[in-house]
């Protein structure tokens, strides 16, 4: 349901921005300055997240939540930004196809970006940087009921690409995607049982303002 809501929201925002951009006469701001954006993003882990305890195949499902972006534009092409959710993401974890646990997490992603076509209505960009994720709220169910699960926090490389659609000099709609190279060690009842390779794609839409 959240994925469907994200798709519908993206289509509505992009259609509205395209219609506005067709009649807009003001160019987007190109000088230095801060910007912020409120969005809605989906964290979609890779398929097959590793083998735990030597025999159990793990799979982590997706979740979508509201997000915040804060950034600074240094010049016409270069910027840097921080991205984080406004509420924790929550994922169900399955072992050999049976729901066995759930986890919550707060990722903090930092990227430097290069923007193409500065000053135009449509500005694609690419970015790279670093991410850290704080995992919490582990709960067990099904075959793991009654056990203590600990999923360690992790960090790693972040790659990003996207496009900004400017409706006016300062207001823009963004569609973007990030790849987060995230792995976490897992303990059950205090003993290490392996590592989950989450490695999610994080994609969504935002509405922003340049100050």
DRENTI-489782 format. One record per residue (C-alpha): residue number from 1; residue in three letters; x, y, z. Coordinates in nm, 3 decimals, padded with zeros to 5 digits. Each point is the difference from the previous one (the first is absolute). Layout:
! DRENTI-489782
pt num=NUM, residu=ala, u=X, v=Y, w=Z
...
! end
This chain:
! DRENTI-489782
pt num=1, residu=unk, u=00.000, v=00.000, w=00.000
pt num=2, residu=unk, u=00.283, v=00.242, w=00.086
pt num=3, residu=unk, u=00.174, v=-00.075, w=-00.330
pt num=4, residu=unk, u=-00.324, v=00.071, w=-00.189
pt num=5, residu=unk, u=-00.046, v=00.327, w=00.193
pt num=6, residu=unk, u=00.355, v=00.101, w=-00.089
pt num=7, residu=unk, u=-00.060, v=-00.071, w=-00.368
pt num=8, residu=unk, u=-00.323, v=00.201, w=-00.004
pt num=9, residu=unk, u=00.163, v=00.289, w=00.186
pt num=10, residu=unk, u=00.294, v=00.005, w=-00.240
pt num=11, residu=unk, u=-00.229, v=00.007, w=-00.302
pt num=12, residu=unk, u=-00.213, v=00.280, w=00.143
pt num=13, residu=unk, u=00.295, v=00.219, w=00.099
pt num=14, residu=unk, u=00.188, v=-00.048, w=-00.326
pt num=15, residu=unk, u=-00.310, v=00.067, w=-00.210
pt num=16, residu=unk, u=-00.077, v=00.316, w=00.196
pt num=17, residu=unk, u=00.357, v=00.122, w=-00.028
pt num=18, residu=unk, u=00.018, v=-00.073, w=-00.372
pt num=19, residu=unk, u=-00.318, v=00.201, w=-00.055
pt num=20, residu=unk, u=00.133, v=00.291, w=00.205
pt num=21, residu=unk, u=00.344, v=-00.013, w=-00.161
pt num=22, residu=unk, u=-00.157, v=00.028, w=-00.344
pt num=23, residu=unk, u=-00.125, v=00.350, w=00.081
pt num=24, residu=unk, u=00.269, v=00.113, w=00.245
pt num=25, residu=unk, u=00.226, v=00.279, w=-00.120
pt num=26, residu=unk, u=00.234, v=00.029, w=00.299
pt num=27, residu=unk, u=00.319, v=-00.204, w=-00.007
pt num=28, residu=unk, u=00.109, v=-00.202, w=00.301
pt num=29, residu=unk, u=00.237, v=00.159, w=00.248
pt num=30, residu=unk, u=00.364, v=-00.077, w=-00.078
pt num=31, residu=unk, u=00.201, v=00.183, w=00.268
pt num=32, residu=unk, u=00.116, v=-00.126, w=00.341
pt num=33, residu=unk, u=-00.267, v=-00.064, w=00.260
pt num=34, residu=unk, u=-00.175, v=-00.246, w=00.230
pt num=35, residu=unk, u=-00.295, v=-00.220, w=-00.101
pt num=36, residu=unk, u=-00.233, v=-00.244, w=00.168
pt num=37, residu=unk, u=-00.254, v=-00.258, w=-00.113
pt num=38, residu=unk, u=-00.270, v=-00.221, w=00.150
pt num=39, residu=unk, u=-00.054, v=-00.331, w=-00.176
pt num=40, residu=unk, u=-00.121, v=-00.358, w=00.011
pt num=41, residu=unk, u=00.251, v=-00.279, w=-00.062
pt num=42, residu=unk, u=-00.003, v=-00.377, w=-00.025
pt num=43, residu=unk, u=00.286, v=-00.213, w=00.138
pt num=44, residu=unk, u=00.014, v=-00.315, w=-00.211
pt num=45, residu=unk, u=00.266, v=-00.254, w=00.112
pt num=46, residu=unk, u=00.162, v=-00.231, w=-00.252
pt num=47, residu=unk, u=-00.153, v=-00.342, w=-00.056
pt num=48, residu=unk, u=00.161, v=-00.268, w=00.215
pt num=49, residu=unk, u=00.174, v=00.164, w=00.294
pt num=50, residu=unk, u=00.241, v=-00.274, w=00.100
pt num=51, residu=unk, u=00.014, v=-00.327, w=00.192
pt num=52, residu=unk, u=-00.024, v=00.004, w=00.380
pt num=53, residu=unk, u=00.113, v=-00.275, w=00.237
pt num=54, residu=unk, u=00.146, v=-00.174, w=-00.305
pt num=55, residu=unk, u=-00.334, v=-00.131, w=-00.127
pt num=56, residu=unk, u=-00.275, v=00.265, w=00.021
pt num=57, residu=unk, u=-00.066, v=00.215, w=-00.308
pt num=58, residu=unk, u=-00.100, v=00.355, w=00.101
pt num=59, residu=unk, u=-00.222, v=00.244, w=-00.186
pt num=60, residu=unk, u=-00.088, v=00.357, w=00.102
pt num=61, residu=unk, u=-00.311, v=00.174, w=-00.135
pt num=62, residu=unk, u=-00.044, v=00.366, w=-00.105
pt num=63, residu=unk, u=-00.144, v=00.302, w=00.181
pt num=64, residu=unk, u=-00.079, v=00.363, w=-00.092
pt num=65, residu=unk, u=00.001, v=00.301, w=00.234
pt num=66, residu=unk, u=00.009, v=00.384, w=-00.014
pt num=67, residu=unk, u=00.348, v=00.150, w=-00.033
pt num=68, residu=unk, u=00.196, v=00.324, w=00.039
pt num=69, residu=unk, u=00.281, v=00.136, w=-00.219
pt num=70, residu=unk, u=00.224, v=00.292, w=00.103
pt num=71, residu=unk, u=00.267, v=00.128, w=-00.238
pt num=72, residu=unk, u=00.226, v=00.280, w=-00.113
pt num=73, residu=unk, u=00.069, v=00.104, w=-00.360
pt num=74, residu=unk, u=00.362, v=00.117, w=-00.033
pt num=75, residu=unk, u=-00.017, v=00.123, w=-00.360
pt num=76, residu=unk, u=-00.184, v=-00.070, w=-00.327
pt num=77, residu=unk, u=00.094, v=-00.369, w=-00.001
pt num=78, residu=unk, u=00.112, v=-00.121, w=00.342
pt num=79, residu=unk, u=-00.201, v=-00.062, w=00.317
pt num=80, residu=unk, u=00.006, v=-00.215, w=00.314
pt num=81, residu=unk, u=-00.293, v=-00.131, w=00.200
pt num=82, residu=unk, u=-00.117, v=-00.209, w=00.293
pt num=83, residu=unk, u=-00.302, v=-00.232, w=-00.026
pt num=84, residu=unk, u=-00.190, v=-00.178, w=00.278
pt num=85, residu=unk, u=-00.348, v=-00.137, w=00.073
pt num=86, residu=unk, u=-00.247, v=00.185, w=00.221
pt num=87, residu=unk, u=-00.109, v=-00.332, w=00.154
pt num=88, residu=unk, u=00.182, v=-00.330, w=00.028
pt num=89, residu=unk, u=-00.022, v=-00.249, w=-00.284
pt num=90, residu=unk, u=-00.136, v=-00.340, w=00.105
pt num=91, residu=unk, u=00.067, v=-00.331, w=-00.177
pt num=92, residu=unk, u=-00.120, v=-00.355, w=00.048
pt num=93, residu=unk, u=00.272, v=-00.265, w=-00.018
pt num=94, residu=unk, u=-00.071, v=-00.350, w=-00.130
pt num=95, residu=unk, u=00.216, v=-00.310, w=00.053
pt num=96, residu=unk, u=-00.052, v=-00.277, w=-00.254
pt num=97, residu=unk, u=-00.327, v=00.167, w=-00.099
pt num=98, residu=unk, u=-00.148, v=00.031, w=00.350
pt num=99, residu=unk, u=-00.038, v=00.340, w=00.170
pt num=100, residu=unk, u=00.242, v=-00.018, w=00.291
pt num=101, residu=unk, u=00.078, v=00.356, w=00.107
pt num=102, residu=unk, u=-00.045, v=00.371, w=-00.061
pt num=103, residu=unk, u=00.250, v=00.286, w=00.026
pt num=104, residu=unk, u=-00.011, v=00.379, w=-00.002
pt num=105, residu=unk, u=00.275, v=00.229, w=-00.121
pt num=106, residu=unk, u=00.098, v=00.362, w=-00.059
pt num=107, residu=unk, u=00.236, v=00.053, w=-00.295
pt num=108, residu=unk, u=00.200, v=00.323, w=-00.031
pt num=109, residu=unk, u=00.138, v=00.052, w=-00.351
pt num=110, residu=unk, u=00.244, v=00.271, w=-00.109
pt num=111, residu=unk, u=00.083, v=00.067, w=-00.365
pt num=112, residu=unk, u=00.187, v=00.247, w=-00.217
pt num=113, residu=unk, u=-00.176, v=00.065, w=-00.331
pt num=114, residu=unk, u=00.075, v=00.127, w=-00.348
pt num=115, residu=unk, u=-00.296, v=00.168, w=-00.174
pt num=116, residu=unk, u=-00.027, v=00.008, w=-00.377
pt num=117, residu=unk, u=-00.177, v=00.279, w=-00.195
pt num=118, residu=unk, u=00.017, v=00.267, w=00.274
pt num=119, residu=unk, u=-00.258, v=00.275, w=-00.043
pt num=120, residu=unk, u=-00.239, v=-00.217, w=-00.202
pt num=121, residu=unk, u=-00.343, v=-00.124, w=00.105
pt num=122, residu=unk, u=00.114, v=-00.364, w=-00.002
pt num=123, residu=unk, u=00.329, v=-00.075, w=00.177
pt num=124, residu=unk, u=00.128, v=-00.359, w=00.021
pt num=125, residu=unk, u=00.273, v=-00.077, w=00.252
pt num=126, residu=unk, u=00.225, v=-00.275, w=00.134
pt num=127, residu=unk, u=00.147, v=-00.036, w=00.348
pt num=128, residu=unk, u=00.220, v=-00.213, w=00.223
pt num=129, residu=unk, u=00.073, v=-00.011, w=00.371
pt num=130, residu=unk, u=-00.032, v=-00.184, w=00.330
pt num=131, residu=unk, u=-00.285, v=-00.146, w=00.201
pt num=132, residu=unk, u=-00.052, v=-00.116, w=00.358
pt num=133, residu=unk, u=-00.298, v=-00.196, w=00.128
pt num=134, residu=unk, u=-00.110, v=-00.048, w=00.362
pt num=135, residu=unk, u=-00.194, v=-00.326, w=00.042
pt num=136, residu=unk, u=-00.239, v=-00.039, w=00.295
pt num=137, residu=unk, u=-00.328, v=-00.151, w=00.110
pt num=138, residu=unk, u=00.083, v=-00.359, w=-00.091
pt num=139, residu=unk, u=-00.289, v=-00.235, w=00.072
pt num=140, residu=unk, u=-00.025, v=-00.373, w=-00.053
pt num=141, residu=unk, u=-00.300, v=-00.207, w=-00.101
pt num=142, residu=unk, u=-00.083, v=-00.337, w=-00.153
pt num=143, residu=unk, u=00.292, v=-00.244, w=00.028
pt num=144, residu=unk, u=00.208, v=00.259, w=00.193
pt num=145, residu=unk, u=-00.264, v=00.081, w=00.262
pt num=146, residu=unk, u=00.157, v=00.032, w=00.345
pt num=147, residu=unk, u=00.351, v=00.068, w=-00.127
pt num=148, residu=unk, u=00.206, v=00.320, w=00.015
pt num=149, residu=unk, u=00.096, v=00.143, w=-00.339
pt num=150, residu=unk, u=00.264, v=00.270, w=-00.045
pt num=151, residu=unk, u=00.065, v=00.154, w=-00.343
pt num=152, residu=unk, u=00.305, v=00.225, w=00.006
pt num=153, residu=unk, u=00.006, v=00.348, w=-00.151
pt num=154, residu=unk, u=00.189, v=00.041, w=-00.326
pt num=155, residu=unk, u=00.146, v=00.245, w=-00.246
pt num=156, residu=unk, u=00.126, v=00.013, w=-00.356
pt num=157, residu=unk, u=00.018, v=00.166, w=-00.339
pt num=158, residu=unk, u=-00.297, v=00.189, w=-00.145
pt num=159, residu=unk, u=-00.056, v=00.063, w=-00.371
pt num=160, residu=unk, u=-00.277, v=00.231, w=-00.123
pt num=161, residu=unk, u=-00.165, v=00.124, w=-00.317
pt num=162, residu=unk, u=-00.311, v=00.206, w=-00.064
pt num=163, residu=unk, u=-00.159, v=00.302, w=-00.161
pt num=164, residu=unk, u=-00.138, v=00.331, w=00.129
pt num=165, residu=unk, u=-00.300, v=00.159, w=-00.175
pt num=166, residu=unk, u=-00.024, v=00.373, w=00.075
pt num=167, residu=unk, u=-00.350, v=00.148, w=00.010
pt num=168, residu=unk, u=00.143, v=00.344, w=00.082
pt num=169, residu=unk, u=00.333, v=00.155, w=00.089
pt num=170, residu=unk, u=-00.007, v=-00.155, w=00.346
pt num=171, residu=unk, u=-00.258, v=-00.280, w=00.007
pt num=172, residu=unk, u=00.088, v=-00.344, w=-00.140
pt num=173, residu=unk, u=-00.119, v=-00.360, w=-00.007
pt num=174, residu=unk, u=00.264, v=-00.271, w=00.019
pt num=175, residu=unk, u=-00.006, v=-00.364, w=-00.104
pt num=176, residu=unk, u=00.309, v=-00.190, w=00.113
pt num=177, residu=unk, u=00.148, v=-00.338, w=00.086
pt num=178, residu=unk, u=00.288, v=-00.100, w=00.227
pt num=179, residu=unk, u=00.192, v=-00.326, w=00.035
pt num=180, residu=unk, u=00.123, v=-00.063, w=00.355
pt num=181, residu=unk, u=00.272, v=-00.265, w=00.049
pt num=182, residu=unk, u=-00.122, v=-00.112, w=00.344
pt num=183, residu=unk, u=00.090, v=-00.321, w=00.183
pt num=184, residu=unk, u=-00.071, v=-00.086, w=00.366
pt num=185, residu=unk, u=00.125, v=-00.276, w=00.228
pt num=186, residu=unk, u=-00.270, v=-00.200, w=00.180
pt num=187, residu=unk, u=00.000, v=-00.156, w=00.346
pt num=188, residu=unk, u=-00.256, v=-00.241, w=00.145
pt num=189, residu=unk, u=00.001, v=-00.044, w=00.380
pt num=190, residu=unk, u=00.338, v=00.174, w=00.005
pt num=191, residu=unk, u=00.170, v=-00.229, w=-00.253
pt num=192, residu=unk, u=00.095, v=00.111, w=-00.351
pt num=193, residu=unk, u=-00.195, v=-00.181, w=-00.270
pt num=194, residu=unk, u=00.118, v=00.182, w=-00.311
pt num=195, residu=unk, u=-00.055, v=00.317, w=-00.199
pt num=196, residu=unk, u=-00.293, v=00.142, w=-00.193
pt num=197, residu=unk, u=00.077, v=00.186, w=-00.322
pt num=198, residu=unk, u=-00.283, v=00.252, w=-00.023
pt num=199, residu=unk, u=00.146, v=00.210, w=-00.286
pt num=200, residu=unk, u=-00.327, v=00.186, w=-00.067
pt num=201, residu=unk, u=-00.110, v=00.228, w=-00.280
pt num=202, residu=unk, u=-00.166, v=00.307, w=00.151
pt num=203, residu=unk, u=-00.225, v=00.187, w=-00.240
pt num=204, residu=unk, u=-00.271, v=00.261, w=00.023
pt num=205, residu=unk, u=-00.124, v=00.352, w=-00.067
pt num=206, residu=unk, u=00.039, v=00.330, w=00.188
pt num=207, residu=unk, u=-00.124, v=00.357, w=-00.013
pt num=208, residu=unk, u=00.273, v=00.254, w=00.076
pt num=209, residu=unk, u=00.078, v=00.367, w=00.038
pt num=210, residu=unk, u=00.325, v=00.190, w=-00.061
pt num=211, residu=unk, u=00.066, v=00.290, w=00.237
! end
